[in-house]
Amino acid sequence: MLPFLLVSTRPEDEAVEAEYACFQRVTGLDENSLEQVRLDMLGLPDIDVNAYTGIIVAGSPYGTTTPDDKKSATQKRTEAELAHLFTDIVAARTPCLTTGYGTEVATVLRGGLVSRAWAEDPQMVDIMLTEEGMNDPLLDGFPREFLTYVHHREAVERMPEGAVLLAKSLTCPVQAMRMGENFYATQFNPEIDSDAIRIRLSAYEDAGYGTGGDFDSLVLIGRNGPGTHQAGLLIRNFMRIAQAAQQAGN
Protein backbone atom coordinates (compact mmCIF):
# COMPACT_ATOMS: atom_id res chain seq x y z
CA MET A 1 0.00 0.00 0.00
CA LEU A 2 1.33 3.42 -0.92
CA PRO A 3 1.75 5.95 1.90
CA PHE A 4 -0.55 8.85 2.68
CA LEU A 5 0.62 12.45 2.37
CA LEU A 6 -0.11 15.37 4.69
CA VAL A 7 0.36 18.78 3.06
CA SER A 8 0.91 21.42 5.77
CA THR A 9 0.63 25.08 4.81
CA ARG A 10 0.94 26.66 8.25
CA PRO A 11 3.93 29.02 8.52
CA GLU A 12 4.59 28.35 12.23
CA ASP A 13 7.01 25.52 13.08
CA GLU A 14 5.31 24.61 16.35
CA ALA A 15 1.86 24.46 14.76
CA VAL A 16 3.13 22.32 11.85
CA GLU A 17 4.75 19.85 14.23
CA ALA A 18 1.62 19.66 16.38
CA GLU A 19 -0.53 19.19 13.29
CA TYR A 20 1.52 16.22 12.13
CA ALA A 21 1.41 14.70 15.63
CA CYS A 22 -2.40 15.03 15.65
CA PHE A 23 -2.74 13.29 12.30
CA GLN A 24 -0.41 10.53 13.41
CA ARG A 25 -2.48 9.95 16.55
CA VAL A 26 -5.79 9.87 14.73
CA THR A 27 -4.60 7.75 11.78
CA GLY A 28 -2.31 5.41 13.70
CA LEU A 29 0.25 5.75 10.89
CA ASP A 30 4.00 5.99 11.41
CA GLU A 31 6.33 8.41 9.64
CA ASN A 32 6.86 5.98 6.76
CA SER A 33 3.13 5.57 6.13
CA LEU A 34 2.22 9.23 6.66
CA GLU A 35 4.64 11.53 4.87
CA GLN A 36 4.53 15.27 5.34
CA VAL A 37 5.46 18.14 3.08
CA ARG A 38 5.26 21.64 4.39
CA LEU A 39 5.50 25.19 3.25
CA ASP A 40 8.93 26.70 3.75
CA MET A 41 10.92 29.60 2.39
CA LEU A 42 11.25 27.81 -0.95
CA GLY A 43 7.58 26.87 -1.14
CA LEU A 44 6.03 23.44 -1.44
CA PRO A 45 8.14 20.83 -3.24
CA ASP A 46 6.98 19.10 -6.40
CA ILE A 47 4.52 16.37 -5.44
CA ASP A 48 3.87 13.21 -7.44
CA VAL A 49 0.20 12.71 -6.62
CA ASN A 50 0.32 9.17 -8.06
CA ALA A 51 2.80 8.13 -5.35
CA TYR A 52 0.20 8.24 -2.56
CA THR A 53 -2.88 6.31 -1.51
CA GLY A 54 -4.48 9.58 -0.45
CA ILE A 55 -3.57 13.20 0.18
CA ILE A 56 -4.69 15.42 3.06
CA VAL A 57 -4.38 19.19 2.63
CA ALA A 58 -4.67 20.84 6.01
CA GLY A 59 -5.54 24.30 7.28
CA SER A 60 -3.66 27.55 7.81
CA PRO A 61 -4.14 31.02 9.33
CA TYR A 62 -4.12 32.41 5.78
CA GLY A 63 -7.42 33.54 4.30
CA THR A 64 -8.62 33.47 0.71
CA THR A 65 -10.81 36.53 1.39
CA THR A 66 -7.80 38.68 2.24
CA PRO A 67 -7.50 41.40 -0.46
CA ASP A 68 -4.69 40.64 -2.89
CA ASP A 69 -2.79 43.80 -1.97
CA LYS A 70 -2.80 42.64 1.66
CA LYS A 71 -1.60 39.10 0.98
CA SER A 72 2.04 38.36 1.62
CA ALA A 73 4.21 36.96 -1.14
CA THR A 74 4.29 33.68 0.78
CA GLN A 75 0.51 33.44 0.86
CA LYS A 76 0.20 34.22 -2.85
CA ARG A 77 2.75 31.54 -3.64
CA THR A 78 0.96 29.06 -1.36
CA GLU A 79 -2.38 29.60 -3.08
CA ALA A 80 -0.82 29.20 -6.53
CA GLU A 81 0.96 26.01 -5.48
CA LEU A 82 -2.20 24.55 -3.93
CA ALA A 83 -4.16 25.36 -7.08
CA HIS A 84 -1.57 23.42 -9.10
CA LEU A 85 -1.65 20.54 -6.61
CA PHE A 86 -5.45 20.29 -6.68
CA THR A 87 -5.44 20.28 -10.49
CA ASP A 88 -3.01 17.35 -10.44
CA ILE A 89 -5.04 15.50 -7.79
CA VAL A 90 -8.26 15.75 -9.77
CA ALA A 91 -6.55 14.72 -13.02
CA ALA A 92 -4.98 11.66 -11.35
CA ARG A 93 -8.15 10.85 -9.37
CA THR A 94 -6.07 10.59 -6.21
CA PRO A 95 -8.37 10.56 -3.13
CA CYS A 96 -8.11 13.87 -1.28
CA LEU A 97 -9.35 15.33 2.00
CA THR A 98 -9.05 19.05 2.66
CA THR A 99 -9.66 20.91 5.90
CA GLY A 100 -9.94 24.60 6.77
CA TYR A 101 -7.81 26.73 4.47
CA GLY A 102 -7.26 23.77 2.14
CA THR A 103 -11.03 23.57 1.72
CA GLU A 104 -11.32 27.29 1.08
CA VAL A 105 -8.65 27.30 -1.64
CA ALA A 106 -10.20 24.25 -3.32
CA THR A 107 -13.64 25.87 -3.18
CA VAL A 108 -12.50 29.08 -4.84
CA LEU A 109 -10.53 27.14 -7.47
CA ARG A 110 -13.65 25.18 -8.40
CA GLY A 111 -15.93 28.21 -8.64
CA GLY A 112 -17.49 28.30 -5.18
CA LEU A 113 -17.69 31.28 -2.83
CA VAL A 114 -15.82 31.81 0.42
CA SER A 115 -16.72 34.70 2.72
CA ARG A 116 -16.31 35.91 6.29
CA ALA A 117 -20.04 35.76 6.95
CA TRP A 118 -19.77 32.39 8.74
CA ALA A 119 -16.65 32.84 10.85
CA GLU A 120 -16.57 30.81 14.07
CA ASP A 121 -14.64 31.70 17.21
CA PRO A 122 -12.89 28.84 19.06
CA GLN A 123 -15.69 26.67 20.41
CA MET A 124 -17.28 23.23 20.36
CA VAL A 125 -20.12 23.13 17.80
CA ASP A 126 -22.88 20.63 17.10
CA ILE A 127 -22.42 19.31 13.55
CA MET A 128 -25.52 17.98 11.79
CA LEU A 129 -25.36 15.47 8.94
CA THR A 130 -27.53 15.85 5.86
CA GLU A 131 -29.30 12.87 4.31
CA GLU A 132 -26.44 12.62 1.83
CA GLY A 133 -23.98 12.73 4.70
CA MET A 134 -25.75 9.92 6.51
CA ASN A 135 -25.23 7.74 3.45
CA ASP A 136 -21.68 8.75 2.54
CA PRO A 137 -18.80 6.43 3.54
CA LEU A 138 -16.82 9.42 4.83
CA LEU A 139 -19.27 9.70 7.72
CA ASP A 140 -19.92 6.02 8.28
CA GLY A 141 -20.47 5.33 11.98
CA PHE A 142 -21.37 8.92 12.85
CA PRO A 143 -24.62 9.84 14.57
CA ARG A 144 -26.83 12.41 12.88
CA GLU A 145 -25.34 15.04 15.20
CA PHE A 146 -21.89 15.18 16.81
CA LEU A 147 -19.79 17.73 18.66
CA THR A 148 -16.43 18.98 17.43
CA TYR A 149 -14.04 21.92 17.70
CA VAL A 150 -14.19 24.81 15.21
CA HIS A 151 -12.12 27.94 14.71
CA HIS A 152 -12.00 29.91 11.46
CA ARG A 153 -12.48 33.47 10.24
CA GLU A 154 -13.83 32.57 6.79
CA ALA A 155 -15.86 29.69 5.41
CA VAL A 156 -17.60 28.29 2.35
CA GLU A 157 -20.75 30.26 1.66
CA ARG A 158 -21.60 28.70 -1.72
CA MET A 159 -20.36 25.27 -2.72
CA PRO A 160 -18.86 24.68 -6.17
CA GLU A 161 -21.25 23.42 -8.83
CA GLY A 162 -21.86 19.72 -8.42
CA ALA A 163 -20.63 19.55 -4.82
CA VAL A 164 -22.74 17.60 -2.32
CA LEU A 165 -23.42 18.94 1.17
CA LEU A 166 -22.66 16.31 3.83
CA ALA A 167 -22.75 18.27 7.10
CA LYS A 168 -23.65 21.71 8.42
CA SER A 169 -24.15 23.57 11.68
CA LEU A 170 -26.31 26.43 12.88
CA THR A 171 -23.27 28.68 12.76
CA CYS A 172 -21.84 27.57 9.40
CA PRO A 173 -23.82 26.31 6.37
CA VAL A 174 -21.06 24.06 4.96
CA GLN A 175 -19.13 21.98 7.48
CA ALA A 176 -18.42 19.04 5.15
CA MET A 177 -18.96 18.36 1.45
CA ARG A 178 -17.98 16.04 -1.37
CA MET A 179 -16.57 17.98 -4.32
CA GLY A 180 -15.98 15.05 -6.63
CA GLU A 181 -15.18 11.36 -6.71
CA ASN A 182 -13.20 10.66 -3.53
CA PHE A 183 -12.55 14.40 -3.06
CA TYR A 184 -13.81 15.49 0.36
CA ALA A 185 -13.64 18.76 2.28
CA THR A 186 -14.37 19.84 5.84
CA GLN A 187 -14.48 23.32 7.32
CA PHE A 188 -13.61 22.03 10.78
CA ASN A 189 -10.36 20.26 11.66
CA PRO A 190 -11.18 16.61 12.46
CA GLU A 191 -7.65 15.89 13.70
CA ILE A 192 -7.85 18.36 16.58
CA ASP A 193 -7.66 17.10 20.17
CA SER A 194 -7.48 19.01 23.44
CA ASP A 195 -3.69 19.39 23.44
CA ALA A 196 -3.80 20.73 19.89
CA ILE A 197 -6.53 23.19 20.89
CA ARG A 198 -4.18 24.76 23.41
CA ILE A 199 -1.30 24.98 20.92
CA ARG A 200 -3.54 26.31 18.15
CA LEU A 201 -5.04 29.03 20.34
CA SER A 202 -1.63 30.06 21.66
CA ALA A 203 -0.13 30.21 18.16
CA TYR A 204 -2.96 32.30 16.72
CA GLU A 205 -3.69 34.63 19.63
CA ASP A 206 -1.69 37.39 17.96
CA ALA A 207 -2.49 36.43 14.36
CA GLY A 208 -5.87 38.09 13.92
CA TYR A 209 -8.02 35.43 15.59
CA GLY A 210 -10.14 36.03 18.67
CA THR A 211 -9.82 33.47 21.43
CA GLY A 212 -13.55 33.53 22.16
CA GLY A 213 -13.01 32.50 25.78
CA ASP A 214 -10.62 31.13 28.33
CA PHE A 215 -7.97 28.69 27.04
CA ASP A 216 -8.38 26.26 29.92
CA SER A 217 -12.15 26.08 29.49
CA LEU A 218 -11.84 25.20 25.80
CA VAL A 219 -9.20 22.58 26.48
CA LEU A 220 -11.35 21.04 29.21
CA ILE A 221 -14.31 20.88 26.82
CA GLY A 222 -12.13 19.28 24.17
CA ARG A 223 -10.91 16.66 26.62
CA ASN A 224 -14.08 15.85 28.56
CA GLY A 225 -17.02 17.11 26.52
CA PRO A 226 -19.57 14.78 24.88
CA GLY A 227 -18.38 13.40 21.57
CA THR A 228 -14.74 14.07 22.43
CA HIS A 229 -12.37 13.13 19.55
CA GLN A 230 -15.28 11.65 17.59
CA ALA A 231 -14.44 13.68 14.50
CA GLY A 232 -11.20 11.72 14.09
CA LEU A 233 -13.28 8.83 12.77
CA LEU A 234 -13.81 10.92 9.62
CA ILE A 235 -10.09 10.75 8.81
CA ARG A 236 -9.98 7.00 9.36
CA ASN A 237 -13.01 6.63 7.08
CA PHE A 238 -11.19 8.67 4.44
CA MET A 239 -8.24 6.31 4.73
CA ARG A 240 -10.51 3.33 4.04
CA ILE A 241 -12.06 5.10 1.04
CA ALA A 242 -8.61 5.86 -0.36
CA GLN A 243 -7.31 2.34 0.24
CA ALA A 244 -10.35 0.85 -1.47
CA ALA A 245 -9.83 3.17 -4.45
CA GLN A 246 -6.19 2.13 -4.73
CA GLN A 247 -7.07 -1.55 -4.60
CA ALA A 248 -9.68 -0.99 -7.30
CA GLY A 249 -7.05 0.65 -9.47
CA ASN A 250 -8.59 4.13 -9.47
N, C-alpha and C positions, 0 to 999 in steps of 0.2 A: 504494500500500500504506500502510495506517495505521501509525503508529509503535508501538513497544513501550513499556511503562511499567515502570520499576523502583520499587517501593515500599520505602523504607528506613526501618526503625524503630529503628535504633541511635541512642542519645542523644549519642554522641561525634562531634564535627565531623570529626576526623581519620579515624575509622573509616568514616564515611559517605562521605567523599571517596574513600578508598581502595577502598571497595566499588564505587562507581560506576566508577572507573578499571578495576577488575578485570572488571566486566561489559562495559565497552567493549572491552577487549582480547580477551575471549573471544568476543564477538558480532561484532566488527568494525563495529559501528554507531557513527555519529557522534551528536552531542548532539541533532540534529533527529530522528533515527530511534530514539533511546533516551532518552526523557524520564525524569526522576526526580522523585518527590515524597518528602518526608521528614518525619519527625516533628519538630515544633518546639514552642515554648511554646504555640502556639495549636492544636496537634494537626494531624492530617492534613487536607488540604483536601478538599472534595467532589471525587469522581472519577467521571467519566462513563465507565463500563466499556465502552460501545459505541464509544468513540473510539480504541480501541487494537486492534491485531492480537493482542496477547497481553500478559499482565500477570505480572510476577515479583514475589513478595513475599518479601523476604530475611529474614535472621536478626537476632538481637539478644541482648544479655546478659540480657534479662528471662527469667523462667521462669514457665510456667503453673502449676507445682506450688508456687510461693511462696504461703504462707497469705495470704488476703485482707487480714488486719490488718497484714501485713508489706509489702504492695504499695504502692508510691508512687501518688499521684494520677495521675501521668503514665503509669505502667504500666496502671492500671485504664482510663484513657481510651484508651490504645493498643489494648488488648484489645477494648474495646467498638467502636472504630472499625474494627478489622480484621474483627470479626464482621459488621458492617454491610457492609463491602466484599466479603467472601466471599459473603454472601447475594446481593448484586447481581451478582457474577461468575457464580454458578451460574444465576441467573434469566436472565441475558443469554447464557449459554453462551459466554462469552468464555474462550478458552484461558488457563490459569493454571498457573504453576509456583511452588511454595513451597519454601523451604529453611529448615532450623533452626527458629527460633522461629515463623516463618510456618507451617511444617508443624505445629508443636505446637498453635498456636491453632486452625488448621483442623481438626485431629484432635479436639480437645475439643468444638468447635462441632458436629461431625458425630457425636458420641456415642462416640468412641474414648477410649482411656485413655493418658495420659502420666504417666510416673513417673521417679524418679531411679535406678531399678534398673539402667539401661543407660547410665549416664554414661560418657563417654570423654575421657580426658586428651588433650592435644595429641599427636598421633602420626599416622603413616601406617598405614592399615589396608587389609587385603585385602577387597574387596567382591565378593560372589558373587551372580551373577544366578540367579533362579529360572527355571523353564521359561517362565513367563509373561513374565518380563523379557527372555528371549532372543528372544521373538517380538513384543515391543512396539516401536513406532517410536521411542520415547524413547531406547532403548538400542541402536538400530541401529548396527552397526559396532563394538560393544564385544565383547571376549572374555568368556568365562564368568566370569573373575575379573580384577579390575584393582585397582590401588593408588591410594588417594587420602587426603587429609588430613581428619581429624576432630577435633572439639573441642566438646563439649557436656556440660552437667551434668544434662540430662533428655532423655528420648527417648520415642518412641511404644512403648508396651508392648502395646496392643491396638488394631488398626486399626478404623476405623469400619465398620459393617455395609456390605457390598457392595464394600469396597475390595479391590484386587488387589495382592498382594505382588510386587514386581519385583526387589528386591535386598536382601540381608542381609549380616551379617558375624558372626564368632564372638563379637564383643563387643557386638553390637547387633542385635536380631531384625528391625528394620524400618529399612533404609537408604534404600529407595525404594519408592513405591507409587503406584498410580493410584486416585484417589478418585472418579472420575466421568469422563464424556466430556471428554477434553482437559483434565482437571484432575489435575496430577501433583504429587508431593511427594517431597523428599529430606530425610534427616536431615543428611547431610553438605553441605558448601558447594562445589558444583562449580566455582564461579568462582575459587576460591582458587589463588594461585600463591605462589612462595617469598617474594616481596617482601611480599605481603599477610600471609603467615604471621608475619613479623617484626612488622608493624604490629599485627596482631590480638593476638598474645601480649603485646606491650608495653602495649596499651590495656587489656587485661583482667587484667593481673598483680595489680592491686589491687582487682579487682571480683568476688572470690569464686571465681575459677577458679585451679586449680593449673596450673603450667607443665609439669609432667610431664617435665622434662628441660631441657637446655641450649638456649638460643635458637638459637645458631649451628648446632648439630647438626640441629635440625629444619628450619632454612632450607636447609641443605646437602642433606638428604634430599629436600625439596620441589623443589630445583633439579635434582638429579642422580640421584635414585632411579628405579628402573624404573617405567614408567607415568606419568612426570612430565607433569602438565597434561592427562592423558587425559580426566579427568572433564569438562573443558570441552566436549567433544563433546556431552555430554548437553544443554547449553544450546542449542547450534546445532541439535540434533535437535528440541528444543522449538520453536525458531523456525520450522523447516520444517513442523511439525505445525500451528502456529498460522496460518502463511501459507496452507497448504492449506485449513484450515477457513474462513478469510476468503474465499478464492477460491470455495469451495463455497457460500458464503452462510450459513454457520452462525453 
